[in-house]
Amino acid sequence: MGWTESGSGTGRVVVGVSGSPASLAALRVAAEEARRGRRVLVAVIAWEPPEGEALYLRHPDREWARHWWAVARTRLDRAFDEVFGGAPPGVRTERRVIRAHPDRALSELAARPDDLLVLGTRPGRNRPSRTHRRVRSRTTCPILTVPAPAVPRRVRRALRKMTAEDFALAGE
């Protein structure tokens, strides 16, 4: 699964993180690629105001924007905690919270030809998502896609049958 060019460490390994199982798998693989190539790992979470940029521009509220930036930062930090228990060992990292569409943030950040962009994909997906298509059309660097771990059928069935009360009881 490895991608290596010269191992010179000149480019960066850029990974999109959202907190989804696919992005967590991509974060794990991106850290390994960064470690192997002695590159900097740049983890990116992109966010926009939940009401959308157009409505936000009509009624800007800096406190509201700071709140959603903090929510995105917390999700990014939580992803590192879930995957590595903190910072990945032996890897220089940068964590970036960018206010933009994910495809725009990733393609602008992974703009160097010697960068590697790592993206997670859902298992069994036959065609790339809109974000993947847009990133591919805008990026000149290599892209490595990492599938999310598959969930066994019986577990998926059990999860579909669960209600909110089932999750509320788990915390007691």
Secondary structure as GFF3:
##gff-version 3
##sequence-region A 1 172
A	DSSP	beta_strand	12	16	.	.	.	ID=ss1
A	DSSP	alpha_helix	21	37	.	.	.	ID=ss2
A	DSSP	beta_strand	40	47	.	.	.	ID=ss3
A	DSSP	alpha_helix	53	58	.	.	.	ID=ss4
A	DSSP	alpha_helix	62	84	.	.	.	ID=ss5
A	DSSP	beta_strand	93	99	.	.	.	ID=ss6
A	DSSP	alpha_helix	102	109	.	.	.	ID=ss7
A	DSSP	beta_strand	116	121	.	.	.	ID=ss8
A	DSSP	alpha_helix	130	138	.	.	.	ID=ss9
A	DSSP	beta_strand	143	147	.	.	.	ID=ss10
A	DSSP	alpha_helix	153	161	.	.	.	ID=ss11
A	DSSP	alpha_helix	164	170	.	.	.	ID=ss12
###
